[in-house]
Amino acid sequence: MESSGELVPFPLLMTPIESNYRACTIPYRFPSDNPKKPTPTEISWIDLFFNSIPSFRKRAESDDTVPDAPLRAEKFAQRYAEILEDLKKDPESHGGPPDCILLCRLREQVLREVGFRDIFKKVKDEENAKAISLFEEVVCLNDAIEDEAKRVENLIRGIFAGNIFDLGSAKLAELFSEDGMSFLASCQNLVPRPWVIDDVDTFITKWSRKTWKKAVIFVDNCGADIILGILPFARELLRHGAQVVLAANDLPSINDVTYTELVEIISKLKDEHGKLIGVDTSNLLVANSENDLPVIDLTTVSQELAYLASDADLVILEGMGRGIETNLYAQFKCDSLKIGMVKHPEVAQFLGGRLYDCVFKFNEALS
């Protein structure tokens, strides 16, 4: 479904939005910086995007839905590299100065201009099929944990283990193509707590005292991330009587799950009575956020999502793009949770943490 109407601000952002909200977390430049000269931060981030070009070109070359894919992939690599070089010479070229939203947007634009729509489709389909086959086992292992606090912590660890499947990170894309990744092993191998931002205990205490009426979850990647990480967590919220809205991208971007893919995944996981391993799903909704990037600016979401979210009392932004590189410091009128794994050294450095560290940031509504 292409864009169906004008985009609106996410209704739960703290107002006035102009003075309370900035989408990008890491400041690439300050007002005192020379507008014609790239800052050291801009250079390091332009380099990060530059280093991801080979893995994107490789995916594009193997896209058998596109005629002359290798030729077009080469065009993409050249054009995007040229744009990044231009930004290094003049940060104000190509709609700059650059931030993570602009750098992602330019990459997607070039891919679409040379004829690619979804270069990760094949790997997404494979990973979805693999994760669907493991879903019941993962859910039953969680359900078998009787102590609620331990069960919730296990579900949280599952979100991080699933979030490792991220082909936007050059390093992880390399690891992934070598040997795939085991979800249960990833759960065991997370960096030890305390994590770089670790509000897990506060959140679990809150969970035991309060039932949220409605949660909106901005979801991230296909495969283990959505199926073995987010959906078991969403199912637990449903068990507690909450309504859950899953907000997914409109158009493909890296291996992020799209609205249509998510609807299909959930229909495959439900039984003939519409249940997710014994849990009723009539309160589980999927919304198209109208986003088309791996990061998100919450001043522009679909009217449908804005309408569904207006009475939510918990907002969850999951994944490095939506919950760390953008929106880490976003303030909401309700409780909020930012969950993501740190997959770029530049992000680890900014946060003062380790590579593959975890961020679990819980903020209660300001009364």
C-alpha positions in Angstrom: 0.0 0.0 0.0 1.6 3.3 -1.1 1.2 6.4 1.0 -2.5 7.0 1.5 -2.7 10.5 2.9 -0.8 13.3 4.5 1.5 12.4 7.4 0.9 13.8 10.9 2.9 14.0 14.1 2.8 11.0 16.5 0.1 12.1 19.0 1.9 10.9 22.2 5.0 13.1 21.7 5.5 15.7 24.4 4.2 19.1 23.2 5.2 21.6 21.9 6.9 19.2 19.5 9.2 22.0 18.0 11.0 22.6 21.3 10.7 19.0 22.8 11.5 16.7 20.0 14.5 16.1 17.8 14.5 12.8 15.9 18.3 12.2 15.6 20.0 11.3 18.9 23.6 12.0 18.0 24.3 15.6 17.2 26.5 15.6 14.1 27.1 19.4 14.3 26.4 22.4 16.4 25.3 25.9 15.5 28.8 27.2 15.9 30.2 24.8 13.3 31.1 26.1 9.8 28.2 25.1 7.5 30.6 24.6 4.6 33.0 22.3 6.4 32.1 18.8 7.6 32.5 18.1 11.3 34.6 15.1 12.5 31.3 13.4 13.6 29.8 13.9 10.1 33.0 12.4 8.5 32.9 9.3 10.7 29.2 8.7 10.0 29.7 9.3 6.2 32.5 6.7 6.4 30.2 4.3 8.2 27.7 4.5 5.4 30.5 4.3 2.8 31.7 1.0 4.4 28.3 -0.5 4.1 28.2 -0.1 0.3 29.9 -3.4 -0.6 27.4 -5.5 1.4 24.5 -3.6 -0.2 26.0 -4.0 -3.7 26.4 -7.7 -3.1 22.7 -8.0 -2.1 21.6 -6.0 -5.1 23.7 -8.0 -7.5 21.9 -11.2 -6.4 18.3 -9.7 -6.7 16.9 -11.9 -9.5 13.7 -9.9 -9.7 15.6 -7.1 -11.4 17.0 -7.4 -15.0 20.7 -6.5 -15.3 21.0 -6.6 -11.5 24.9 -6.6 -11.4 25.1 -3.6 -13.7 22.5 -1.7 -11.7 24.2 -2.7 -8.4 27.4 -1.2 -9.7 25.5 2.0 -10.7 24.1 2.2 -7.1 27.5 1.7 -5.5 29.1 4.4 -7.7 26.3 6.9 -7.3 25.9 6.5 -3.6 29.7 6.8 -3.1 29.7 10.0 -5.2 27.0 11.5 -3.0 28.9 10.6 0.2 32.1 12.2 -1.3 30.0 15.3 -2.2 28.8 15.6 1.4 32.4 15.4 2.7 33.3 18.3 0.4 30.1 20.3 1.1 27.9 19.2 4.0 25.0 21.3 2.6 24.9 19.4 -0.8 22.1 16.8 -1.3 19.8 18.4 1.2 22.4 18.4 4.1 23.9 18.9 6.5 23.9 15.1 6.9 22.4 13.1 9.8 21.4 9.4 10.1 18.0 10.1 8.5 19.4 11.9 5.5 22.2 9.3 4.9 19.6 6.5 5.0 17.1 8.4 2.8 19.8 9.1 0.1 20.8 5.4 0.1 17.2 4.3 -0.4 16.6 6.9 -3.1 19.6 5.7 -5.1 18.6 2.1 -4.8 15.1 2.9 -6.1 16.3 5.2 -8.8 18.5 2.5 -10.3 15.6 0.0 -10.2 15.8 -1.9 -6.9 12.8 -2.2 -4.6 13.7 -4.8 -2.0 17.2 -6.2 -2.3 16.8 -8.1 1.0 13.6 -9.9 0.0 15.1 -13.3 -0.4 17.0 -13.4 2.9 14.0 -11.9 4.7 11.8 -14.7 3.4 14.3 -17.4 4.4 14.8 -15.9 7.9 11.0 -15.6 8.4 10.5 -19.3 7.5 13.3 -20.3 9.8 11.9 -18.2 12.7 8.3 -19.3 12.2 9.5 -22.9 12.6 11.0 -22.0 16.0 8.2 -19.8 17.3 6.3 -22.5 19.3 9.5 -23.8 20.9 10.6 -20.3 22.0 7.1 -19.4 23.3 6.8 -22.7 25.3 10.2 -22.2 26.8 9.1 -18.7 28.0 5.7 -20.0 29.2 7.5 -22.7 31.3 9.2 -20.0 33.5 6.8 -19.7 36.4 8.5 -16.7 38.1 7.0 -13.7 36.4 10.0 -11.4 36.8 12.3 -14.1 35.4 9.9 -14.7 32.5 9.7 -11.0 31.6 13.5 -10.7 31.7 13.8 -13.8 29.5 11.4 -12.1 27.0 13.5 -9.0 27.1 16.7 -11.0 26.4 14.8 -12.6 23.5 14.2 -9.2 22.0 17.9 -8.4 22.1 18.9 -11.9 20.7 16.4 -11.4 17.8 17.7 -7.8 17.2 21.1 -9.2 16.2 19.7 -10.1 12.8 20.5 -6.7 11.2 21.9 -6.6 7.7 22.3 -2.8 7.9 25.4 -3.4 10.0 28.3 -4.2 7.7 30.0 -6.4 10.4 26.8 -8.3 11.2 26.0 -8.8 7.5 29.4 -10.4 7.1 29.0 -12.7 10.1 25.5 -13.5 9.0 26.5 -14.6 5.5 29.2 -16.8 7.0 27.2 -19.0 9.3 23.7 -17.6 10.0 22.8 -17.1 13.6 21.3 -19.2 16.3 18.6 -17.5 18.2 18.9 -19.5 21.5 22.7 -19.3 21.5 22.4 -15.5 21.0 20.1 -15.3 24.1 22.8 -16.9 26.1 25.6 -14.8 24.6 24.4 -11.3 25.2 27.0 -9.0 26.9 26.6 -9.3 30.6 24.4 -6.9 32.6 24.4 -4.1 33.6 24.0 -2.9 30.1 25.0 0.6 28.9 21.4 1.8 29.6 19.7 -0.8 31.9 16.3 0.0 33.3 15.2 -3.7 33.2 14.7 -4.0 37.0 12.6 -0.8 37.1 10.5 -2.0 34.2 9.9 -5.4 35.7 8.8 -3.8 39.0 6.4 -1.6 37.1 5.2 -4.6 35.1 4.3 -6.5 38.3 2.3 -3.5 39.7 0.5 -2.2 36.6 -1.3 -3.4 33.6 -1.0 -1.2 30.5 -4.2 -0.9 28.5 -2.6 -0.3 25.2 0.9 -0.6 23.9 2.3 0.7 20.5 5.4 -1.1 19.4 7.5 0.3 16.5 9.0 -2.9 15.1 12.4 -3.5 13.4 13.7 -6.5 11.4 12.3 -9.6 9.8 13.2 -13.1 11.0 14.2 -13.7 14.6 13.7 -10.1 15.5 10.0 -9.8 14.9 9.0 -13.5 15.2 11.1 -14.7 18.2 11.8 -11.4 19.9 8.9 -9.0 19.6 5.9 -11.3 19.0 6.5 -13.4 22.2 6.8 -10.2 24.2 3.6 -8.8 22.5 1.8 -12.1 23.3 2.7 -11.7 27.0 1.2 -8.1 26.9 -1.9 -9.6 25.4 -2.1 -12.2 28.1 -2.0 -9.3 30.6 -5.1 -7.8 29.0 -3.4 -5.1 26.9 -4.3 -4.2 23.4 -1.1 -4.2 21.2 -0.5 -2.2 18.0 2.5 -3.2 16.0 3.7 -0.3 13.8 5.6 -1.5 10.7 7.2 0.3 7.7 5.3 0.9 4.5 8.1 0.3 2.1 11.1 -2.1 2.3 14.3 -0.8 3.8 17.3 -3.1 4.6 15.8 -6.2 6.3 13.1 -4.3 8.2 9.7 -5.9 8.3 7.0 -4.2 6.2 3.4 -3.9 7.0 2.3 -6.4 4.4 5.0 -8.9 5.5 4.0 -8.6 9.1 0.3 -9.2 8.4 1.4 -12.4 6.5 3.7 -13.5 9.3 1.0 -13.2 11.9 -1.5 -15.1 9.8 1.0 -18.0 9.4 1.5 -18.1 13.2 -2.1 -18.1 14.3 -4.0 -21.3 14.6 -7.5 -22.0 13.1 -9.1 -20.3 16.1 -7.1 -17.1 15.6 -4.8 -17.7 18.6 -1.1 -17.4 19.1 -0.2 -20.6 21.0 -3.3 -20.3 23.1 -3.5 -16.6 23.4 -6.4 -14.7 21.8 -5.3 -12.2 19.1 -8.4 -10.1 18.7 -6.5 -7.3 20.6 -3.5 -7.5 18.3 -3.5 -4.9 15.6 -1.0 -4.1 12.8 -0.6 -0.5 11.6 1.3 0.9 8.6 3.5 3.7 9.9 4.1 5.0 6.4 7.8 5.0 7.2 10.3 3.8 4.6 13.6 4.0 6.4 15.4 1.9 9.2 15.2 5.1 11.3 12.1 7.1 12.1 11.1 10.8 12.5 8.0 10.7 14.7 6.7 14.0 13.4 5.6 12.2 10.2 3.5 9.0 10.8 0.4 7.8 9.1 -3.0 9.1 10.2 -4.1 5.5 10.8 -1.2 4.9 13.3 -1.9 8.3 14.9 -5.5 7.4 15.4 -4.7 3.9 16.9 -2.0 5.3 19.1 -3.9 8.3 20.6 -5.0 6.5 23.7 -2.0 4.2 24.3 -0.3 4.2 27.7 3.0 2.5 26.6 5.1 3.3 23.5 8.0 0.9 22.6 10.6 1.8 20.0 12.7 -1.3 19.1 15.9 -1.6 17.2 19.1 0.5 16.9 17.6 2.7 14.2 14.3 3.6 15.8 15.2 3.4 19.5 18.8 4.5 19.7 20.0 6.4 16.6 16.7 8.2 16.5 14.3 8.7 19.5 16.6 7.7 22.4 15.8 11.0 24.1 12.2 11.4 22.7 9.8 12.3 25.5 6.2 11.0 25.5 3.0 11.8 27.3 2.9 8.1 28.4 5.3 5.4 29.6 8.0 4.6 27.0 10.6 2.0 26.3 13.5 2.2 23.9 15.1 -1.2 23.2 18.0 -1.9 20.9 21.4 -3.5 20.5 24.4 -1.3 19.8 25.8 -2.5 16.5 28.1 0.4 15.4 31.3 1.4 17.2 30.3 5.0 16.7 27.1 4.5 18.7 28.9 2.5 21.4 31.4 5.4 21.7 28.6 8.0 21.9 26.9 6.1 24.7 30.1 5.1 26.5 29.3 1.4 26.1 30.6 -1.7 24.3 29.9 -2.9 20.8 26.8 -5.3 21.0 25.9 -3.7 24.3 22.2 -3.4 25.0 20.0 -0.4 25.6 16.9 -0.8 27.7 15.6 2.7 28.5 12.3 2.9 30.4 10.7 6.3 31.2 7.4 6.7 33.1 5.0 9.3 32.0 5.7 12.7 33.5 2.6 13.3 35.6 
